[in-house]
Structures are given as C-alpha cells and as structure tokens.
Amino acid sequence: NTGIDFGLLSNYGGRWLLVVFPIAVSLGLTAWVRNKRGWLLPLATGAVVGGALGNAFDRVIYGAVVDYLNMSCCGINNPYSFNVADVLITCGTVFIAIGIGRDRRES
C-alpha cells in the first residue's frame, strides 16, 4: 500500500509526506507524554509511536507499507486489509482517548 487507508494519496507521490508526518507526530506525542503519571497513557502512546515509526520505516525502505491482515470470515467479505502497525496505532489512539478522559475526571 503506497498510500493511506483505502489507497488515498497513492497516486500523488505522498511517500515522503507519509514518512515525515508520522515522525513529527511521534516526536510530539513523546514530548506530550513525558510527564504523564500512571501507565495507561505512556503505554498507549508507545503503541501509537511504535506503529507510526514502523510504518514510516517501511515507507523509507520499501516505498510502501505491506498490508497483509484481512479479516474476512464467516461469510463476511472485508475488502480492506491492514498490518500490525495499524492495529497498534488504532488501539493506542483509543486508549489515549480513554486515558485523557480518565485524567479529566480525576482533576
């Protein structure tokens, strides 16, 4: 997959944008989470950063990200596929949102 979800940006030479953006987001998230207490936000942020940097690395080395997991099963035809880095980014983002909500309630 040379683009993003559903092949977006694959025809527009967005390779380097898709390398620089995840690195910038990773640096920003790392700076943001540095002084957070507890374990949920640092762990979730680590998942997002790891997934983002993994995808950026693949784009630098191979020019694309290999999407190899397809969840078609039991008569449900899923036309989209993804990789482990995408799972980390998605789950990490969900848990960051949960952690931020938890912090706001405790304040």
Summary of the structure (lengths in Angstrom):
residues: 107
radius of gyration: 15.7
end to end distance: 42.5
largest distance: 47.0
contacts: 279
relative contact order: 0.16
helix: 62%
strand: 6%
